[in-house]
């Protein structure tokens, strides 16, 4: 059996899921095999230790935290054992990620039906545990509807297979026979109170144990690990329909839109999603005007989807939906790009809902559902309830099923906040019950709603659920405190107990707003995806929770909560932050806006305050000083390069400086770049533009080509010149947590740059990571200096200046022809995450190039990759995205990289040389200007 992890680090990592709750476990175990899982459960039961099973840990209701042993099945139990296209079934481990099953089933034209928004990281076991649904449950059903058989360990340690019988089949096993007999004694109660509509997820789905609808495997879906631990699952696969149509409909308000839903359901909808102007304006404000395509007239909208294999039938149903919608405005959307943009409003709005109000918004009352015919009235009552309690939220949801999501700005971190939260959800439970609804429509009850079940169910129904719990788990060790207690009348924990952010103390060690910032992480787990975006490169390389953005946030939450971890220099903090590449991918890709690079800088600064720092903080953190010194003393750069290449002296120097001896170190430039450029002829005519030569470009060999930038800008009608004085942004001070030193560097740089931008002269930066400092870290470090915002707006990438050239020169810049040129582009992480690489991409594609953009970090990330102990991970990160992309590129493909780190990483780990955007353009401009030989 794998070793139990009882470390403070391990327990802190698993103290929260995606809910508002914090429960520190005694131990964590990541079983490596089916046998490990079985042995761990039985050992825990024998020792009387509570057991909580965890998939991706994205449970919104506190379903995946517990006081005893947490079993993480996602890391190793990820085998898809079989896919049978004849029976349309798959047998999977509980830790298989939903999107991985989809990819495996796709060659057979099949898929697992439910499609929650967390599909790229949620597990099949977790989906079954919570009875997950997603937007297309109208077409595919809930997880319970797609389960065929489950192999489980119950609370007595018995390993049993629970299977839904086929037509006419009689299944007799002790566990399900006992449960069927028990439910038979209260059949009238079950028929009256359970399974009254499709999204009744709260409580146990006892309707599946009735004689007329006996489906015991479906019954175990949604029991949240309280009755058994899933060892393996046999799930149903379904074919995807060949054709889809979206109908976009506008109404005066969101409740008005909901009123129209019952009439539309008659047309066999696959999905019916609702939202209103509140969500749309959030997307527009946070993503820009271009993120919101044209919408039908109104303030509330429904996006309806119909699907099928007969295109004529699909089109007829789409037209019927439009004709009978009663909408103010609407249309059938046939353009796939427009369809994608409309769905993206819905998905982006859902992600942004928690961070777009004046206060942070939380789960807790997250997914209530009512019968669809009562949805409009429920939404009106819900808005009134929010107003009565002085709360704000951004509702949206699966209107076709009557399920509404809403993150609400509970003041959980204020005195009395948890009690006010409890008062609201108690009142909300009464409201939803009055509409015949369910407090949970797809996420389960967990710690957020289990204590509220008496609002929905009679004492007789609650007693029956308690009896089921007692028979499956007599010692109350399987996820105790969730759904029901083992005895009638014994309540589960109050909903306000164990709230995470409520325990924030005022600790002097916590800098500024860090406490609130690290609690931005809700645990939704977007950082756990294997591809797409940049976040989180170290997790993609290791698969270890501590190396994810979420894992690091959990440890920093423990730090600011001041219980498990009490000092910024604690080993747990170091272990969590050590492999963070400070790529800033999370600042763009995390739905809640976590910026771990910034948090790492702040905490590292506090950890070393008043102490002698590690030598690499001086060697690498002060690198701009050393590069300037190399340029000021003739021959010093050549001497230093030669010394570092000597086997013994070079390794000794690297080890003393805290540099990994396995790395090939960059060389100092024999001559500063600015000195070399000043010897060339600068154009006399043109609009003035200033080149900001950063420390990397100035002093390191292999940095960006200033000559190429000058050539491109000159051809565009500019007259480039250099800054008269050095202006260092302090990036290396920031990344090594020397924030006061960074402030000094930034103030000095402001003195140089601000007069230029104040005169209206555009400034072009060369190194993307240095340019990004002005648009991110500088405002954090110097919040009171008004010059920061002006410089941030006045410094640009080369592509940005070229795209806006007409503003300064009076004529639009025309790029050289790149038709037929194939480009593999590696945007620097800070360029993609902070600056945005869209302008570069548009420029290249507009010139006719075919561009493949590598998503992911190169692995060097400034000083990270050369620091002692980081070489292996740096190479693994390179091998995840950039390495394979370059390896499969044809010999004539241009490898494009503007970042110094990216180019150096390529030079060490591949046989390809990267060009900068300026070099690519300059070569083409020169070629176009050269007369063809006759």
ABEGO torsion letter per residue (X at the ends): XBBBBABAAAAAAAABBABABBBBBABBBBBABAAAAAAAAAAAAAAGBBBBBBBAGABAAGAABBABBBBBAAAABABBABBBAAAGBBBBBAABBAAAAAAAAAAAGBBBABBBAAAAABBAAAAAAAGBBEAAAAAAEBAAAABABBBBBBAAGBBBBBBBBBBGBBBBBAAAAAAAAAAAAAAAAAAAABGABAABABEBBAAAABAAABBAAAAABGAGGAABBBABBBBBBBBBBABBBBBBBBBABAAAAAAAAAAAAAAGBABBBBBBAAAAAAAAAAAEAAABBBBBBEABBBBBBBBEABAAAAAAAAAAAAAAAGBABEBBBABAAAAAAAAAAAAAAAAAAAAABABBBBBGBAABBBBAAAAAAAAAAAAAAAAAAGBBBBBBEBAAAGBBBBBBBBBAABBGAAAAAAAAAAAAAAAAAAAGBBABAAAEAEAAAAAAAAAABBAAAAAAAAAAAAAABAAGABGBGBGBBABBGBBBBBAABGBAAAABBBBAABBEAAAAAAAABAGAGAAABABEEAOBAAAAAAGBAAABAAAAAAAAAAAAAGAABABAABAAAAAAAAABAGAGAAAAABAAGBBAAAAAAAAAAAAABGBBBBAAAAAAAAAAAAAAAAAABBGAAAAAAAAAABAAAAAAAAAAAGBBAABBBBBBBABBAAAAAAABBBBABEBBBBBBBBAAAAABBGBBBAAAAAAAAAAAGBBBBBBABBBBAGAAAAAAGBAAAAAAAAAAAAAAAAAAAAAGBBBBBABAAAAAAAABAAAAABAABAAAAAAAAABBBAAAAAAAAAAAAGBBBBBBBABGBBBBBBBBAAAAAAAEAAAAAAAAAAAGBBBBBBBEBAGAGEAAAABBGAAAAAAAAAAAAAAAAAAABBAABBBBBABAAAAAAAAAABABBBBBAAAAAAAAAAAAABBBBX
